Every structure is written in C-alpha cells, then in structure tokens.
C-alpha cells in the first residue's frame, strides 16, 4: 500500500507540473510569467491575453487535477477507498501546480486546479467554494479576495465534511492552506488597498 501511495504522490506531483497558462502562452510564442504579476495562473493569463484564449488553460489545469485524483482513487481504492486515494492524488497535484520543479518552482496559485480536485473528491466542497468565489467576485470585483476566501472555505469544508476520515480531512486542509499561502502577496495588497480588480469576461 505504501508503495502505491508513493507512486500516486509522484505521478500526481509530476502531472501538476503541466501548467495550462504556460502551455497556452508558449503556444503563442510567449511566456505568461513575463506579464502582469508574473504568476502562471488563469487570472494573470486572462489579464495578459483575455478570456477568449483561456479555454486551453482551463482544460489543462482541470484535466491534470481530475486525472491525478482518479489515478490515486484507482490505485488505492482496495486499501483506503476511492475517495481517500483521490484526496491523496489531489493533495500531491496541487504542490506540483504551485511549485513545479520543471518550471523553476514558478507555477500558479492552485485555485482552478483545487476546484477540480474538490469536484472529483467531494462535489459538495466544489459547489460551496464556487459559490463563495462567485459571490465575493461579483460583489467586490477582486478575483484574489474571492480566491482567498474560497481557499479558506476549501479547508474548512473538508474539515467539517470529513471529520471521520483524517486522511481526506488532512489533505483538504493542506490544499486549502497551500492555496491561501500562495495568495499571501495578494492579501497584503488587499489590506493596503493596492490590489487590482480583474474582469474575467473581457475578450
């Protein structure tokens, strides 16, 4: 079992290195990390190139998150159950996304991938964090504020919904804390009133 857990973690982390924003910008002969905030995530991609080109980013980041969870679920279902295995896969793909070894540890912040991890592991968490993000974004116009509160809701939701399964609960809290930590500079700018609003629907 421990060998399969290790295999799940390694494969999922490596999958996380496949970054949608970087792949899409490289296909255009550019690098998203040379624009805006320098972050390789969906928000900076939209700010730099517009929402119309973001479908590829979404498909790649969603796909790798779902595949990592499914791999973990299938490999470990006989020992820990599909959901627990999926949570382990998700908890490993997230560090691969935000701290990718093959991309000089310059990845995204984990919100988009985290949503699809939640959708695969527990749809209730996915619906909750989507609701939190949408409500905060449409009220405030700040993607970062919606992302931070969604990340917090991510960890809290896993703690509440999976208090009977410490592995799933720990994985969920870890992912929520990781995504929140990756937004630390945004939090500082929000507190100083210096954060930039983003139109996620601009062409």
ZAMARGU-4260 file (C-alpha; in steps of 0.2 Angstrom, whole numbers, plus 5000, padded with zeros to 4 digits):
<rodrens>
0) 5000/5000/5000 | 5014/5012/5005 | 5022/5009/4988 | 5006/5014/4979 | 5004/5029/4990
5) 5022/5034/4984 | 5018/5031/4966 | 5002/5041/4967 | 5011/5056/4975 | 5025/5056/4962
10) 5014/5054/4947 | 5002/5067/4953 | 5015/5079/4958 | 5023/5077/4940 | 5006/5080/4932
15) 5005/5096/4942 | 5020/5102/4933 | 5010/5103/4917 | 5004/5121/4918 | 4990/5127/4907
20) 4994/5145/4907 | 5012/5142/4902 | 5007/5129/4889 | 4995/5141/4881 | 5006/5156/4881
25) 5021/5146/4875 | 5010/5140/4860 | 5008/5159/4856 | 5027/5161/4857 | 5026/5170/4874
30) 5028/5166/4892 | 5014/5172/4904 | 5026/5174/4918 | 5034/5189/4909 | 5017/5198/4911
35) 5007/5206/4924 | 5010/5198/4941 | 5022/5185/4934 | 5011/5171/4940 | 5007/5156/4929
40) 4989/5155/4933 | 4972/5158/4925 | 4969/5176/4932 | 4986/5183/4926 | 4983/5174/4909
45) 4967/5182/4907 | 4974/5199/4912 | 4988/5197/4899 | 4979/5189/4884 | 4960/5190/4888
50) 4947/5177/4892 | 4944/5171/4875 | 4961/5161/4875 | 4959/5154/4892 | 4949/5138/4887
55) 4966/5129/4884 | 4972/5134/4902 | 4956/5128/4910 | 4956/5111/4901 | 4974/5108/4905
60) 4973/5113/4923 | 4956/5104/4926 | 4962/5089/4917 | 4978/5086/4927 | 4968/5088/4943
65) 4955/5076/4939 | 4967/5063/4932 | 4978/5064/4947 | 4963/5061/4958 | 4957/5047/4948
70) 4974/5039/4947 | 4975/5040/4966 | 4957/5033/4968 | 4960/5018/4957 | 4977/5014/4964
75) 4972/5015/4982 | 4953/5010/4982 | 4957/4992/4988 | 4966/4999/5003 | 4959/5016/5008
80) 4944/5018/4997 | 4942/5028/4981 | 4939/5045/4989 | 4954/5044/5001 | 4965/5039/4986
85) 4958/5053/4976 | 4961/5065/4990 | 4980/5060/4991 | 4981/5062/4972 | 4974/5079/4974
90) 4985/5084/4988 | 5000/5079/4978 | 4995/5088/4961 | 4992/5104/4970 | 5011/5107/4975
95) 5015/5101/4958 | 5005/5115/4951 | 5011/5129/4963 | 5029/5123/4965 | 5033/5114/4949
100) 5051/5108/4949 | 5052/5108/4930 | 5046/5126/4929 | 5059/5133/4942 | 5045/5132/4955
105) 5035/5146/4947 | 5018/5140/4945 | 5000/5145/4948 | 4991/5148/4964 | 4980/5132/4964
110) 4963/5139/4964 | 4957/5132/4947 | 4966/5115/4950 | 4959/5115/4968 | 4941/5117/4962
115) 4943/5102/4950 | 4951/5092/4964 | 4936/5096/4975 | 4924/5092/4962 | 4932/5074/4960
120) 4934/5071/4978 | 4918/5079/4985 | 4906/5089/4974 | 4899/5097/4990 | 4915/5106/4993
125) 4917/5111/4975 | 4899/5119/4975 | 4902/5128/4991 | 4919/5136/4986 | 4912/5140/4969
130) 4898/5149/4977 | 4910/5158/4989 | 4921/5164/4975 | 4907/5169/4963 | 4898/5179/4977
135) 4914/5188/4983 | 4920/5191/4965 | 4903/5199/4958 | 4901/5209/4974 | 4919/5216/4975
140) 4927/5213/4958 | 4943/5206/4966 | 4947/5189/4960 | 4961/5187/4973 | 4948/5191/4988
145) 4936/5178/4981 | 4951/5166/4979 | 4957/5168/4996 | 4940/5166/5004 | 4937/5151/4993
150) 4953/5143/4998 | 4949/5145/5017 | 4931/5138/5013 | 4940/5123/5005 | 4950/5118/5020
155) 4935/5122/5032 | 4923/5112/5021 | 4935/5096/5021 | 4937/5098/5040 | 4918/5098/5043
160) 4913/5086/5030 | 4927/5073/5033 | 4930/5074/5051 | 4928/5055/5051 | 4942/5052/5039
165) 4958/5060/5045 | 4967/5057/5028 | 4954/5066/5017 | 4952/5079/5031 | 4971/5082/5032
170) 4973/5083/5013 | 4959/5095/5011 | 4966/5107/5025 | 4983/5105/5017 | 4977/5111/5000
175) 4966/5125/5007 | 4981/5131/5017 | 4993/5130/5002 | 4981/5140/4991 | 4979/5153/5004
180) 4998/5154/5007 | 5001/5156/4988 | 4990/5172/4989 | 5000/5180/5003 | 5005/5195/4992
185) 4988/5197/4986 | 4982/5198/5004 | 4995/5211/5008 | 4989/5222/4993 | 4971/5219/4998
190) 4974/5226/5016 | 4984/5241/5009 | 4970/5244/4996 | 4983/5241/4981 | 4975/5226/4974
195) 4970/5226/4955 | 4952/5221/4950 | 4950/5209/4936 | 4937/5207/4923 | 4936/5188/4920
200) 4925/5190/4905 | 4935/5203/4894 | 4938/5197/4876
</rodrens>
